[in-house]
Amino acid sequence: MKRTYYVNLVLMILFFSLINGCKKTSKENKFGDEMTYSEEDLYRPNFHFTPKKAWMNDPNGMFFYNGYYHLYFQYHPESNVWGPMHWGHAISTDMITWTEQPIAIYPDELGTIFSGSAVVDISNSSGFGEVSNAVPIVAMYTSSKKLDEGDHWKQTQSIAYSNDEGMTFTKYDNNPVIDNNKIKDFRDPKVSWDEEHNKWVMVLAAGDKIMFYDSKDLKKWNLLSDFGQGIGEHGGVWECPDFFQLPVIGTDKSKWVLFVSINPGGPNNGSATQYFIGDFDGEKFTIDKEFEESLTKEHNYWIDFGRDNYAGVSWSNATRRDGSKLMLGWMSNWDYAQVVPTEIWRSAMTIARKVQLQKNNNGYRLLINPVEELTNYRSTKYKKENIVIKEETKIIDADAIDLASAEIQFNISNLKKTIYTFKLSNKLGDELLFGYDNTKKKFFIDRRNSGKTSFSENFANKVSTASRTSTNKNLSGTIILDKTSIELFFDNGETVMTEIFFPNSPFDKLSMESKGQEFTLGNIEIHKLTFN
């Protein structure tokens, strides 16, 4: 995806990178011992996908076929900052362990290759299945061509097809399949099969709205309707939509879900993804009346309230037996993505997530949780119950379980009017605070003292918060830790927060603090996640 791209800033960043190269961080711990860590040691995730080198942003073209999950992504192979976009590529059998592949789609005379999607064309409706018995994979993406030295681009929609299960692509001779001479921000096609209406449906971001198209063959597209003007959050450009149907848990009903990413305009500044729940008649998307009423009171329908989950989309051809969808997002934020303190590579993806839809007294809510496949990597286990928390109480340290690769589940019963604060810390004094303030009914992440923060004034300028929607008197949560990221799933995934951080040495202790009065942590279970 193209973002405002300041040439002077980029030149400065490149100059800084050349000076520093692959520098190492050297510090002394409290015992006076010097500890040296390379960028790879400190910041390369253990299990979240990162490219081997260079810049990455939005996930693209994700599909599942023949035992493999495919992840394409916005990629600039020649730099660690945004530039001419390609589609990078990685594959996995479980959405956890990834193997990077050669670049899948390169720029051409129509422009660079911006975000889009891919589908498995089972019936060969496109006619692209040229090889005997081959099921074509059809990718649709935005061709983006810079028109001048300013911020003027021509954005059109193109397609490419693969007859080797997504490993290589051939571009369609008659690209672009959707032309455009009027709308500046016209991009990110997300295609899906509409079983009820027996056709392909595509959602496309167009400035401050989403356009709906349909097709029978993935080549000829008809504009149906648009959605969004005056609805939801409009603090920035709308982009990276997704559109799919979900069953309502415990009922025989289904609803349509529309994702819309926005930059800026997120709940804690910067980039984020909002969602809408409604119905689709084959031509027009209409949000549910109850959802609309709730939306006008307080817009808190975000797939993630942290500052580092953007442009998330779902996998095609990967609906689970219970009807849930699978997705992941880009784990960064356009406020600072190009200046974070990594130089070999920039950015990671979130953990893959399962998306469900429930309806309760709060109306419709998405439930988003880590995919079950992550549990296959559990090894060492620590479990403790009824821990009395007085002031700061240690839960566990790295001698028991490596906190740079861990899954944590906890439960607190009978919430009191106090602040429940978890703390990750190291011997150098870095600390990441997160938890729940039951006096304000808000979750929080505080990375202001988490290590390296000075690279951007926007990175640690405030505490991120999210209002709790659940009325449960108990609080449960899942915490996923991977070196430089935390993903929090509260109340069975009703509220999610994801943020990155850059400590000067690995966090080696998890503790909990009592603010004003002691309480009991009902139980906590910690699993080390092991990857060969």
Buried (B, 14 or more C-beta within 10 A) or exposed (E): BBBEEEEEEBEEBEEEBEEEEEEEBEBEEEEEEEBEBEBEBBBBBBBBBBBEBBBBBBBBBBBBBEEBBBBBBBBBBEBBBBBBBBBBBBBBEBBBBBEBBEBBBBBBEBBBBBBBBBBBBEEBBBEBBEEEEBBBBBBBBBBBBBEEEEEEBBBBBBBBBBBEBBBBBEBBEEBBBBEBEEBBBBBBBBBBBBEEEEBBBBBBBBBBBBBBBBBEBBBEBEEBBBBBEEBBBBEBBBBBBBBBBBBBBEEEEBBBBBBBBBBBBBBBBBBBBBBBBBEBEEEEBBBBEEBBEBBEEEEBBBBBBBBBBBBBBBBBBBBEEEBBBBBBBBBBBBBBBBBBBBBBBBBBBBBBBBBBBBBEEEBBBBBBBBBEBBEEBBEEEBEEEEBEBEEEBEBBBBEEBBBBBBBBBBBBBEBBEBBBBBBBBBBBEBBBBBBBBBEEBBBBBBBEBBBBBEBBEBBBEEBBBBEBBBEEEEBBBBBBBBBBBBBBBBBBBBBBBBBBBBBBBBBBBBBBBBBEEEBBBBBBBBBBBEEE
